[in-house]
Amino acid sequence: ISRVSHPPPPPRHYLVLQELIQTARAISATGKGILAADESTGTIGKRFKQIDVENNQDNRRAYREMLFRTEGLNQYISGVILFEETLYDKAADGETQLVDLLKDQGIIPGIKVDMGVQPLYGTNGETVTQGITKLAERCTKYYQQGARFAKWRAVLHIKDSVGATPSQLSIDQNASTLARYAAICQACGLVPIVEPEVLMDGEHTLEHSAMITERVLAAVFKNLSDHHILLEGCLLKPNMVRSGSDCPVQATPEETALATVRVLQHTVPVALPGITFLSGGMSEEEASVTLDAMNKIDTIKPWSLTFSYGRALQQSCLKAWKGQPENVPAAQEELMKRAKANSEAQQGIYGGGVAGAASEASTFQKNYSY
């Protein structure tokens, strides 16, 4: 009796790598980006306070359920970053997992895994991000709950005009921690979003911001290489290269776009599929216009340049919602308007001028944390 021999199944390690690459590519798909809905309990409380809504679990669930039930959101949003509470939370019916509302639309759930910043002692008020301890255990559980990517935010400060800050110690510590986080995530099946945010706080010029951002990104990718990170299964969430918030001369969106793309060309390997920008306190409209300007530049851009916006996607939506069930359709309409605007910006075809309940309002907060 002859037996048909079948090739052995691929090892699990290969399947994990394959899934990481597929997930990173799906998040970076043309015309799509990320909704960052990972505000901590304290941060969402600040947002709710602006619209006179009590910060309790029911209201947090109602708000996020409203976001995730928005019909057609998957046309423009490929992934949503969640806070841990939301990943395990259930909808108002007491049965449906909120994460399943996203999966039913083909939107990929993600999870914020860092534990916030702590002082980096011996420096001028600089910080390093905590959360490495038992991260592998948490990532394993998050994967089982449906998460397929993660996010870790490092914060770097410009406090002078001579290049002394961020200090080399701060750059080294944050770049190393980001790489360790990324390695743990990939081992657990999660695509790591690496977020080294150079804050816009300060009087620094656009040129100085470019110099510092380039120095930071170069250190980050050196550390990712040292930790053997699969770049094809990884994403970057950087700040745009911008004038400091108190700089007398503010760069135009076109100047910001050109400076940002140039820094990325100097530092980011072509293997990385996507760069998902944070909005960094820009208004909804400014964030869309600047992203559009980047994608209009006629130059070599081997990565998807897209968005991972929180405040710049939710500001008008939140103002329209006001915690009232009868306002849900209006709030969802605001979300869809901004999501569509950013989808067009990702493709370099946004014409500008999409008005919303708070589309022109700045979302900037000094020394922002969430």
C-alpha positions, 0 to 999 in steps of 0.5 A: 500500500502506497502512502501519500506523503504530505509536507510537514506543517510550517513551524509556529514561528513561521506562522507568527511571522506571517501573521505579523506581516499580514497585520502590519500591511492591513493596518497600512492599507491605502486610504486607511489609518488608526483610531486611537481610543486608548485614553486612560481612565484619567484622560478620558475623564478630562475629555468628559469634563469638557462636555459635562459627562461623568467619568464612570464605567457606563459612560466610558463604555457608552462612548466607545460603543458609539464609536465602534458601532459607527456604520461604514467606519471600516471604509477608512479605519483599519485598526483601533487602539484600545485601553485595557478596560475596553478590550475586556468590556461588553456592550450595553446588551451585556453579551457582545464584547466591544472588541467583537464590534470591531472584528465584525467590521473587519477592523483590527483591535490593538492595545496600549501596553505601556504603563506611562512615563516616570522620571528619568532621575539625574536629568532635567525633567526627562522621562522613561516609559514603564511597563516591561515587567510581565509584559509578555504575560499581558501580551499573551492574554491580549492576543487571546482576547483578540488584540493583534497589535500593540502600542508603546509611547516614549516621550522626549523633551526639547528644553533648549535650543543648543541640542542638550535635550533630549539628553543622550541618556534619555534617547538611549533609555527610551530607544532601548525600551521601545525595542525591548517592548517590540521584541516581546510583542512580536514573540507574543504575536502582536505587531508593535507600534513604536511611538517615540514622541518628541513633544512640540512644547517649547520655542524651538524652530522647525529646523531644530525639531528636524535635527532632534527627531532625526537623532531620536529616530536613528537611535530607535531603528539602531535599537530595533536592529540590535533586538532583531525586530522584524520590521515588516511586522512593525509600525512607527508612530512618530511626531510630525516635525513641527515648530515648537508650540511657542516658536514665534515663526510657525511652519506652514503645513507644507513646510512641516510635511517636507521637513517630516518626509525628509527626516523619515527618508534619512532614518526609516528603512524601506522594510517598514510597511507603515508610518502612522502619525500622531496628531500631537495636539493639532486641530482636526483640520490641521492634522488632516491638511498636513498629512495630505501635504505629505502625501502630495510631495513628489518624492520617494516614500516607500512606506504608507504615510497614514494616521493614528489619531486620537484627539484629531479624530474624536474632538468634534465627535465628542462635542456632538455626543455630549453623553446623550443617546439621542446624539449618537447619530450626529456624533457618528456622522462627525466621526465619519466626516473626519475619518473620511477626510484623513482617508483622503489625506492618506492618499493625497487627495484631501481638498480641505475644509471639512467642518466639524463641531470642533474641527478648528479647535486646537487639542494641544496640552503641554507635557501631554500624557494619556 
